[in-house]
Amino acid sequence: MELINALNPPVRLLMGPGPSDIHPRVLEAMAKPTVGHLDPYYLEIMNRMQDMLRSVMRTKNEMTMAISGTGSAGMEAAVVNIIEPGDSMVVCVNGVFGGRMLDVAQRAGANVTKIERPWGEIFSPNDLKEALAKAKPNVVGIVMAETSTGARQSLEEISKLVHDADALLLVDAVTALGGVPVEADKWQLDIVYSGTQKCLSCPPGLAPITFGAQAMDKIRSRKTKVQSWYLDVTMLSQYWGQERVYHHTAPINMTYALYEALAIILEEGLENCWSRHARHHAALKAGLAAIGIGYTAAEGFQLPMLNAVNIPAGVDDAAVRRGLLERFGIEIGGGLGASKGKVWRIGVMGYGARANNILLFLAALEQLLAEQNCKFERGAAVAAANEYYRTAT
């Protein structure tokens, strides 16, 4: 019999745009015995997991569940269920993932109106007014936390404007959920989807999603079948609801993982979780500022969990990221699209949002920059981050 090499993945500190470091309790949960997807025990776990999802997404929506697939499957599920061919949709594009939503909407047969802001900027209500008046959309799609740029989109005023125009608001919260407030009910967000691999500190594989009552009314009154059988919420709701009608074989052990990840967040306290992300973001930001590295998104609109920063002039982007990975075991992300070679994307997500990670990264970055003869005060980044931790309340 041929011997197969055993799995022996390297230990990495995942500080890129995702996946994030997995909490040990979540990894342990995944190793629990697998049961059937209609086993009474599993159905009870589904019920409890739904309740925890509602708490983290701040909603009472009955149709709250986890799509079997990554965050992109959540995006596709949201769009193909709410859009029928010929529907009008406005999509806000200020980075890669707004562009991806636009592509999905076009594939679903929507008449799409694209509104744009430069990468790193966010949308104001005024940016939407003309498009809402002209397109008279059924749905408006927007990214709350643009992973490609580190920009944080505010939603309350936009939500009011969208609903005043008699449209539904669809929100990408893939990177946001668990790291900053996502107030599905308070902000009247009709559809919100996310992913497990960011601030929830769970492996990629599930996409939490919630549909409000008006969104479900529109879905149930469709004249055509949902484009995707696999993602059809009218059928999935029968499995996630009281009927428990078989649809597909759910990823049982991934459900265990998400269950444990949500439990960890709620044990910490959701507000405490948000504060923790903000604290370690601020320490990282202080350290980077001390060596002359600034953010791509404007002050006040920067994500705490995804820090997109400008690469210093003359620094070899690939060499730094390769050095971080090969010499220090640290992964960060490079820029996408027009930002390639100009931006680093540094994740401070979930279980990875810890002081020792911030300090290790800054020390490693300082060493690699010094080797490229980058001019800065040696030790300043670590000192500034430590000073922030010492003085911050």
C-alpha positions in Angstrom: 0.0 0.0 0.0 1.3 3.4 -0.9 2.0 5.7 2.0 0.3 9.1 1.8 2.0 12.0 3.5 0.2 13.0 6.6 -1.5 16.4 6.9 0.9 18.8 8.7 -0.2 22.4 7.9 2.1 25.1 9.2 1.0 27.2 12.2 0.2 30.6 10.9 -0.9 33.9 12.6 -3.7 34.9 10.2 -3.7 38.7 10.1 -5.0 39.0 6.6 -8.5 39.8 5.2 -9.7 36.3 6.1 -9.8 33.6 7.2 -9.0 34.6 10.7 -7.4 32.6 13.5 -9.8 30.0 14.8 -10.6 29.8 18.5 -9.4 26.5 20.0 -12.9 25.8 21.3 -14.3 26.0 17.7 -11.7 23.6 16.4 -12.5 21.2 19.3 -16.3 21.5 18.5 -15.6 20.5 14.9 -14.1 17.2 16.1 -17.3 16.2 17.9 -19.1 13.1 16.6 -21.1 13.7 13.5 -24.9 13.0 13.6 -27.4 13.0 10.9 -28.8 16.2 9.5 -32.3 15.2 10.7 -31.2 13.8 14.0 -33.1 15.2 17.0 -29.8 16.4 18.6 -28.8 18.3 15.4 -32.2 19.9 15.0 -31.9 21.2 18.6 -28.5 22.6 17.8 -29.9 24.3 14.8 -32.6 25.9 16.9 -30.1 27.2 19.5 -27.7 28.4 16.8 -30.5 30.3 15.1 -31.3 32.0 18.4 -27.6 33.0 18.9 -27.4 34.3 15.3 -30.4 36.5 15.9 -28.7 37.9 19.0 -25.5 38.6 17.1 -27.3 40.1 14.1 -29.6 42.0 16.4 -32.8 40.8 14.9 -36.0 39.0 15.7 -36.4 37.8 12.1 -37.9 34.3 11.9 -36.0 33.6 8.7 -32.4 33.7 10.1 -30.2 30.8 9.2 -26.7 29.8 7.9 -26.4 29.1 4.2 -24.2 26.1 3.4 -21.4 27.9 1.7 -19.0 30.8 2.2 -19.8 34.5 2.4 -20.1 34.6 -1.4 -22.8 32.0 -1.2 -24.6 34.4 1.2 -24.3 37.2 -1.3 -25.7 35.0 -4.1 -28.5 33.7 -1.9 -29.5 37.2 -0.9 -29.6 38.5 -4.5 -31.1 35.5 -6.4 -33.9 35.2 -3.9 -35.0 38.8 -3.8 -34.4 39.6 -7.6 -36.6 38.3 -10.4 -35.6 38.9 -14.0 -36.5 42.5 -14.9 -36.4 43.8 -11.4 -34.6 47.1 -10.9 -31.6 47.1 -8.5 -29.2 49.8 -7.5 -25.8 48.6 -6.4 -23.3 50.7 -4.6 -19.7 50.0 -5.7 -16.7 51.4 -3.9 -14.5 48.2 -3.9 -14.2 44.6 -5.1 -17.2 43.3 -3.2 -19.7 45.9 -4.4 -18.5 45.0 -7.9 -19.1 41.3 -7.2 -22.6 42.1 -6.0 -23.3 44.0 -9.2 -22.1 40.9 -11.2 -24.4 38.6 -9.3 -27.4 40.9 -9.7 -26.8 41.1 -13.5 -26.6 37.3 -13.7 -29.9 37.1 -11.8 -31.5 39.2 -14.5 -31.8 42.5 -12.7 -31.8 45.8 -14.5 -28.8 47.2 -12.5 -28.0 50.8 -11.9 -24.4 51.2 -10.6 -23.4 54.1 -8.4 -19.7 54.5 -7.6 -17.4 56.1 -5.1 -13.6 56.0 -5.3 -12.0 53.0 -3.5 -11.6 53.8 0.2 -14.5 56.3 0.3 -18.1 55.6 1.4 -21.6 56.6 0.2 -23.7 59.4 1.6 -27.5 59.6 1.3 -27.0 62.3 -1.4 -25.1 59.8 -3.5 -28.2 57.6 -3.8 -30.9 60.2 -4.3 -30.7 60.6 -8.0 -30.4 56.9 -8.7 -33.4 56.1 -6.5 -35.5 58.7 -8.3 -34.5 57.6 -11.8 -34.2 53.8 -11.4 -37.1 53.3 -8.9 -35.4 50.2 -7.7 -37.0 47.2 -6.0 -33.7 46.6 -4.1 -30.6 48.6 -3.1 -27.4 46.6 -2.4 -24.5 48.0 -0.4 -21.4 46.7 1.4 -21.1 47.6 5.0 -17.5 46.6 5.5 -15.6 46.7 2.2 -12.8 44.2 2.7 -10.8 45.4 -0.3 -10.4 49.0 1.1 -11.0 48.9 4.8 -13.9 51.4 4.5 -16.8 51.3 7.0 -20.2 52.3 5.5 -22.8 53.9 7.8 -26.3 52.7 7.1 -29.0 54.4 9.2 -29.7 57.4 7.0 -29.3 55.4 3.8 -31.8 52.8 5.1 -34.4 55.5 5.7 -33.8 57.0 2.3 -34.1 53.6 0.6 -37.3 52.7 2.4 -38.8 56.2 1.7 -38.3 55.2 -2.0 -40.3 52.0 -1.4 -37.2 49.8 -1.9 -35.6 47.0 0.1 -32.1 47.3 1.5 -29.7 44.4 1.0 -26.4 44.6 3.1 -23.1 42.7 2.8 -21.9 42.3 6.4 -19.3 39.6 5.7 -16.5 41.4 7.4 -18.6 43.4 9.8 -20.5 40.9 11.8 -19.0 40.4 15.2 -16.5 43.2 14.9 -18.8 46.3 14.7 -22.5 46.8 15.4 -24.8 45.2 12.8 -28.3 46.4 13.9 -30.5 44.5 11.5 -33.8 45.5 13.1 -32.9 48.9 14.5 -31.6 50.1 11.1 -34.3 48.3 9.1 -32.0 46.2 7.1 -34.2 43.9 5.0 -31.5 41.3 4.1 -28.1 40.9 5.8 -25.6 38.2 5.0 -22.2 37.5 6.4 -19.5 34.8 6.5 -18.0 32.6 9.3 -14.4 33.2 8.6 -13.9 36.8 9.6 -14.8 38.2 13.1 -16.7 35.1 14.1 -13.3 33.2 14.1 -14.8 30.1 12.5 -13.5 28.3 9.4 -15.0 29.3 6.1 -18.0 27.3 5.1 -21.2 28.9 6.3 -22.9 32.2 5.5 -25.2 33.6 8.2 -28.1 35.4 6.7 -31.3 37.0 7.8 -34.4 38.1 5.8 -36.9 40.6 7.2 -40.7 40.3 6.9 -40.9 42.5 3.8 -38.1 40.7 2.0 -39.8 37.4 2.7 -43.2 38.7 1.4 -41.5 39.7 -1.8 -39.8 36.3 -2.1 -43.0 34.4 -1.5 -44.9 36.4 -4.1 -42.4 35.8 -6.9 -43.9 35.0 -10.3 -40.8 32.9 -11.2 -38.8 30.3 -9.4 -35.6 31.3 -7.7 -32.7 31.0 -10.1 -30.8 28.7 -7.8 -32.4 25.5 -6.5 -29.7 25.1 -3.8 -30.1 28.6 -2.4 -33.9 28.9 -2.7 -35.1 30.3 0.6 -38.6 29.2 0.0 -37.3 25.6 0.3 -34.6 26.3 2.8 -37.1 27.9 5.1 -39.0 24.6 5.3 -35.8 22.9 6.6 -34.8 25.7 9.0 -38.4 26.2 10.1 -40.7 23.9 12.1 -41.4 21.5 9.2 -37.8 20.3 8.9 -38.4 19.2 5.4 -35.2 17.7 3.9 -33.5 20.0 1.4 -29.8 19.1 1.4 -27.3 17.4 3.7 -26.2 20.2 6.0 -22.6 20.5 7.0 -23.1 19.1 10.5 -19.6 19.7 12.0 -19.5 23.2 10.5 -22.7 23.9 12.3 -21.0 22.8 15.5 -18.2 25.2 14.8 -20.5 28.2 14.2 -22.6 27.2 17.3 -19.4 27.4 19.4 -18.1 30.6 17.8 -21.4 32.4 18.5 -21.4 31.1 22.1 -17.9 32.5 22.6 -19.0 35.9 21.4 -22.2 36.0 23.5 -20.2 34.8 26.6 -17.8 37.7 26.1 -20.8 40.1 25.5 -21.4 41.5 22.0 -20.6 45.1 23.1 -17.4 43.9 24.7 -16.5 42.1 21.5 -16.9 45.3 19.5 -14.9 47.2 22.0 -12.1 44.6 21.9 -11.8 45.0 18.1 -11.8 48.8 18.4 -9.1 48.7 21.1 -6.6 46.5 19.2 -7.3 48.5 16.0 -6.4 51.6 17.8 -3.1 50.1 19.1 -2.2 48.9 15.7 -3.0 52.3 14.2 -0.8 54.1 16.8 2.1 51.7 16.0 1.8 52.2 12.3 1.5 56.0 12.6 4.7 56.1 14.6 6.6 54.7 11.6 4.8 56.9 9.1 2.2 54.4 7.7 -1.3 55.8 7.2 -4.7 54.4 6.3 -6.4 54.4 2.9 -9.9 55.1 4.2 -10.6 58.5 5.7 -10.5 59.1 9.4 -13.8 58.2 11.0 -14.6 55.6 8.3 -11.9 53.0 9.0 -12.8 49.4 9.8 -11.3 48.2 13.1 -11.1 44.6 11.9 -9.7 45.2 8.4 -6.9 47.8 8.3 -6.0 48.9 4.8 -2.8 50.9 4.9 -0.5 52.6 2.4 2.8 50.9 1.7 5.7 53.3 2.3 7.4 54.6 -0.9 10.2 52.4 -2.2 9.2 49.4 -0.1 8.9 46.0 -1.9 5.3 44.9 -1.1 5.8 41.2 -2.0 9.1 40.9 -0.2 7.6 42.2 3.1 4.6 39.9 2.9 6.8 37.0 2.0 9.2 37.8 4.9 6.3 38.0 7.3 5.0 34.6 6.2 8.2 32.7 5.9 10.2 34.1 8.8 7.5 35.0 11.3 4.6 32.9 10.3 2.3 35.9 9.9 -0.1 36.3 7.0 -1.3 39.7 5.8 -3.1 40.6 2.6 -2.0 42.6 -0.4 -4.0 45.2 -2.3 -6.6 44.2 -4.9 -7.3 45.7 -8.3 -5.9 49.2 -8.5 -4.5 48.9 -5.0 -2.2 46.0 -5.8 1.3 46.8 -4.7 0.2 49.9 -3.0 -1.8 48.7 0.0 -1.5 46.1 2.8 -4.6 44.7 4.4 -4.1 43.8 8.0 -6.8 41.8 9.8 -7.6 42.3 13.4 -10.5 39.8 13.6 -12.2 37.8 16.2 -9.8 35.5 18.2 -6.9 37.2 16.4 -7.8 40.6 18.0 -5.3 40.3 20.8 -2.4 42.5 22.1 0.3 39.9 21.6 -0.6 39.6 17.9 -0.5 43.3 17.4 2.9 43.6 19.1 4.4 40.6 17.3 3.3 41.9 13.9 4.6 45.5 14.5 8.0 44.1 15.7 8.3 41.8 12.6 7.2 44.6 10.3 9.8 47.0 11.7 12.6 44.5 11.2 11.6 43.8 7.5 11.2 47.5 6.8 14.6 48.3 8.4 16.2 45.6 6.1 14.8 47.6 3.1 16.5 50.8 4.5 13.1 52.4 5.2 13.6 55.5 7.3 11.8 55.5 10.6 12.7 55.5 14.3 13.6 52.0 15.2 11.3 50.5 17.9 8.8 53.3 17.5 5.9 51.2 16.4 6.0 48.7 19.2 6.6 51.5 21.7 3.6 53.5 20.4 1.3 50.5 20.6 2.5 49.6 24.1 1.9 53.2 25.2 -1.7 53.0 23.8 -2.3 49.8 25.7 -0.9 51.4 28.9 -3.0 54.6 28.7 -6.2 53.6 27.0 -9.2 53.1 29.2 
